[in-house]
Structure formats: structure tokens, C-alpha cells
């Protein structure tokens, strides 16, 4: 990962923050994007304290299509170098279909589907210019066919199915281009942080939930393989059940 340029969405907390901290520890140059500037600053300051390299932070709401397209246009105009895009940000929603507001449904689809696709499309020319490019999308087990709905709203499940279809179709289109495409399907995640090394490195029982570290390790496995192979999809499940959903 040393010297590789990485753009991470949803990097202000949870899995996104864990990814940012871990990749920065491995020498990557990370750009952190999220909606909350205070959360971004907290992660950036933690990275500085560990590596002395201050990452770039971008306040970005994926539900705002104009903001996404303006950002990607600026990056292309500046001919930014980019090797890895990690589509991690996701808007969560629970509740029955009829009770949710139209505005919330639109925001969720705009963030999870439209925003993710526009960001990927806008940054794709930069990734194609990299000698070793990867696009990894953190979907959810709720994006798998016939997944148990549980607490997830209909709109959330539909948005994750759309992310899954988008990732698979893009993988087929870009095969042979040098840009690898991987989808990761985690269940519900126990939120731990590499800032707490005792908890990060603790061995867990077979009935424990999947943790942030488990997803980080799976993502690193995909990134660090030789360029002659790619992981089409990585489905992560607990040892006892796969019926919990990733909420981000």
C-alpha cells in the first residue's frame, strides 16, 4: 500500500475510519470524504499522530449530485493521481415502506445509488491512468438475492441490490482494462477501531459478530493480490448466522 493514492467515502466513522487509519498505517496517501467535518478532522488528526502525514479531507454528501459531479470535475481538471476508490459510505434506513417519507426515500437512493455511481464515473478516468487501479464497493448482505430483510427498510435493501448490480456490471465492462472491481458483502458489524489495539487484536469467540477488522482484512486481501487475479465478490458471514445487516 506504500504510496498508493486512496479515496475513501464514509471515512468519518466506523468502517470508513478504520479503513483510513489502517491504509495510512501501511503507507497509503488517503483522501477522506464524509458529511461531518468534525468527524473527518478527528480521523485526520489520529492519522497525523500515527504517521505525521496529514490526509486530505473533503466534506461531501453523496446525496447531493451536484456536489459529487463538481468534485470529480475538479479532480479531473487537476489531473489528480488516484489508485484506489473505496465506496464505503451508505445511508441506513429502517421502518416499514409506507411510513417512510418520500424525501427520506429520495435521499437514501441518491446517496447509496446515484451518488456512488456518479463518484465512480467521475473518478474513473483518473483510475484508468493508474498502473494498478482498484474500485471496491462495500455493499451489504442485504444486497444479496433473497436476503432476509430483518430491520432494513425496503428502500435500503433495494439500494443495496442496485449497488450490487452496478458493481457487477461495471466489473464486466472494465475487465481487461487494468481496473479491478470488487464488491464486499458484510453482515452487521461490531464497530471497533485500530486506535484501540487491545480490542482490535483480541481473539473472538465463534458466536461473535463480524468486526470492522474482519472487513478491513478482507479488503486488504483483495487489494494486495497479484494483478493477474481479482476478487469478484467477498461475502462475509458470522460463524453462527448470516442474518444481520451491515449498517453504515
VEXVEX-853667 format. One line per 10 residues: number of its first residue (from 0); their letters; for each residue z, x, y of C-alpha. Coordinates in pm, whole numbers. Last residue first. Layout:
N
NUM = A = Z,X,Y ~ ...
This chain:
248
247 = XXXXXXXXXX = 793,-2331,239 ~ 890,-2547,-60 ~ 768,-2431,-401 ~ 810,-2718,-643 ~ 1031,-2753,-947 ~ 901,-2886,-1279 ~ 823,-2559,-1453 ~ 1133,-2559,-1671 ~ 1351,-2332,-1887 ~ 1213,-1978,-1848
237 = XXXXXXXXXX = 1107,-2051,-1493 ~ 739,-2066,-1411 ~ 486,-1854,-1227 ~ 115,-1929,-1246 ~ -100,-1640,-1127 ~ -464,-1715,-1052 ~ -799,-1535,-1054 ~ -636,-1196,-1095 ~ -889,-927,-1019 ~ -1038,-635,-1207
227 = XXXXXXXXXX = -1259,-331,-1132 ~ -1066,-267,-809 ~ -775,-119,-1001 ~ -454,-318,-987 ~ -216,-276,-694 ~ -283,-602,-514 ~ -242,-834,-813 ~ 78,-665,-933 ~ 205,-668,-575 ~ 165,-1046,-563
217 = XXXXXXXXXX = 354,-1087,-888 ~ 634,-862,-761 ~ 659,-1061,-437 ~ 672,-1387,-634 ~ 955,-1262,-856 ~ 1129,-1114,-551 ~ 1133,-1451,-377 ~ 1323,-1590,-671 ~ 1236,-1811,-968 ~ 1535,-2021,-1059
207 = XXXXXXXXXX = 1799,-1910,-1306 ~ 1833,-2056,-1658 ~ 1736,-1730,-1829 ~ 2011,-1542,-1646 ~ 1936,-1315,-1351 ~ 1952,-937,-1309 ~ 2050,-847,-953 ~ 1810,-624,-760 ~ 1751,-853,-463 ~ 2115,-972,-466
197 = XXXXXXXXXX = 2251,-617,-437 ~ 1969,-517,-204 ~ 2047,-780,58 ~ 1780,-693,315 ~ 1530,-741,33 ~ 1596,-1112,84 ~ 1670,-1407,-142 ~ 1546,-1764,-119 ~ 1553,-1919,-465 ~ 1204,-2055,-511
187 = XXXXXXXXXX = 1074,-2389,-633 ~ 768,-2329,-851 ~ 515,-2056,-774 ~ 136,-2087,-804 ~ -39,-1774,-679 ~ -409,-1786,-595 ~ -613,-1464,-592 ~ -939,-1370,-423 ~ -1085,-1018,-427 ~ -1322,-912,-150
177 = XXXXXXXXXX = -1565,-647,-276 ~ -1862,-883,-250 ~ -1910,-910,-627 ~ -1740,-1248,-644 ~ -1731,-1391,-294 ~ -1866,-1739,-375 ~ -1667,-1774,-696 ~ -1343,-1670,-531 ~ -1415,-1900,-237 ~ -1449,-2195,-476
167 = XXXXXXXXXX = -1120,-2112,-648 ~ -930,-2062,-324 ~ -1059,-2384,-169 ~ -982,-2584,-481 ~ -626,-2453,-492 ~ -574,-2514,-121 ~ -703,-2870,-164 ~ -464,-2930,-453 ~ -189,-2801,-224 ~ -287,-3047,47
157 = XXXXXXXXXX = -294,-3336,-201 ~ 54,-3249,-329 ~ 185,-3235,30 ~ 18,-3564,123 ~ 162,-3741,-182 ~ 507,-3621,-84 ~ 692,-3365,-292 ~ 1025,-3466,-442 ~ 909,-3483,-806 ~ 528,-3496,-822
147 = XXXXXXXXXX = 481,-3358,-1173 ~ 158,-3160,-1178 ~ -148,-3332,-1324 ~ -379,-3050,-1211 ~ -199,-2762,-1033 ~ -141,-2780,-659 ~ 220,-2887,-711 ~ 273,-2554,-885 ~ 241,-2410,-538 ~ -28,-2233,-329
137 = XXXXXXXXXX = 46,-1881,-210 ~ -302,-1765,-113 ~ -402,-1403,-162 ~ -710,-1259,4 ~ -780,-899,-88 ~ -1000,-627,58 ~ -1068,-273,-61 ~ -1344,-93,132 ~ -1273,-315,435 ~ -1570,-450,632
127 = XXXXXXXXXX = -1566,-769,425 ~ -1207,-823,538 ~ -1312,-812,902 ~ -1592,-1064,842 ~ -1343,-1287,655 ~ -1096,-1314,943 ~ -1241,-1634,1089 ~ -1307,-1799,754 ~ -957,-1721,627 ~ -794,-1849,945
117 = XXXXXXXXXX = -1012,-2160,943 ~ -936,-2235,577 ~ -561,-2194,617 ~ -557,-2402,934 ~ -763,-2682,779 ~ -565,-2705,456 ~ -192,-2644,491 ~ -158,-2673,867 ~ -412,-2947,942 ~ -313,-3141,631
107 = XXXXXXXXXX = 54,-3131,731 ~ -14,-3214,1095 ~ -232,-3513,1000 ~ 30,-3650,763 ~ 303,-3605,1023 ~ 99,-3790,1286 ~ 22,-4077,1048 ~ 393,-4126,996 ~ 547,-4112,650 ~ 694,-4430,504
97 = XXXXXXXXXX = 382,-4538,316 ~ 347,-4220,108 ~ 703,-4190,-15 ~ 924,-3906,102 ~ 886,-3527,104 ~ 694,-3290,330 ~ 659,-2913,342 ~ 428,-2724,581 ~ 286,-2402,438 ~ 252,-2043,548
87 = XXXXXXXXXX = 169,-1792,274 ~ -198,-1715,324 ~ -181,-1339,265 ~ -478,-1156,414 ~ -528,-796,307 ~ -749,-512,432 ~ -790,-568,805 ~ -925,-340,1077 ~ -973,-514,1410 ~ -1318,-530,1561
77 = XXXXXXXXXX = -1177,-634,1899 ~ -1426,-922,1917 ~ -1342,-1012,1556 ~ -970,-1017,1633 ~ -1026,-1229,1943 ~ -1239,-1479,1751 ~ -969,-1498,1484 ~ -705,-1579,1744 ~ -915,-1838,1925 ~ -1004,-2008,1596
67 = XXXXXXXXXX = -638,-2037,1499 ~ -526,-2157,1841 ~ -799,-2421,1849 ~ -707,-2543,1500 ~ -341,-2600,1591 ~ -184,-2698,1256 ~ -176,-2327,1171 ~ 85,-2277,1442 ~ 78,-1914,1553 ~ 321,-1685,1733
57 = XXXXXXXXXX = 185,-1342,1652 ~ 395,-1035,1572 ~ 266,-679,1543 ~ 486,-453,1336 ~ 719,-187,1479 ~ 723,129,1266 ~ 1073,282,1251 ~ 1076,227,871 ~ 1397,43,787 ~ 1532,-45,1134
47 = XXXXXXXXXX = 1182,-124,1255 ~ 1128,-363,963 ~ 1453,-544,1045 ~ 1343,-571,1408 ~ 1014,-729,1301 ~ 1193,-981,1078 ~ 1427,-1088,1359 ~ 1144,-1092,1613 ~ 942,-1326,1392 ~ 1239,-1563,1357
37 = XXXXXXXXXX = 1282,-1572,1735 ~ 910,-1635,1786 ~ 907,-1939,1553 ~ 558,-2060,1456 ~ 465,-1773,1226 ~ 241,-1466,1206 ~ 345,-1114,1111 ~ 98,-826,1119 ~ 186,-558,867 ~ 83,-194,850
27 = XXXXXXXXXX = 158,-110,487 ~ 383,183,397 ~ 562,52,91 ~ 864,-51,298 ~ 625,-248,521 ~ 500,-431,212 ~ 855,-517,107 ~ 969,-635,451 ~ 660,-847,512 ~ 669,-1002,165
17 = XXXXXXXXXX = 1037,-1090,201 ~ 969,-1243,543 ~ 686,-1454,401 ~ 898,-1562,105 ~ 1177,-1699,321 ~ 1148,-1655,696 ~ 932,-1552,989 ~ 628,-1441,791 ~ 469,-1785,750 ~ 131,-1611,768
7 = XXXXXXXX = 88,-1249,663 ~ -189,-1016,788 ~ -196,-679,609 ~ -351,-344,708 ~ -326,-82,433 ~ -178,250,543 ~ 32,301,230 ~ 0,0,0
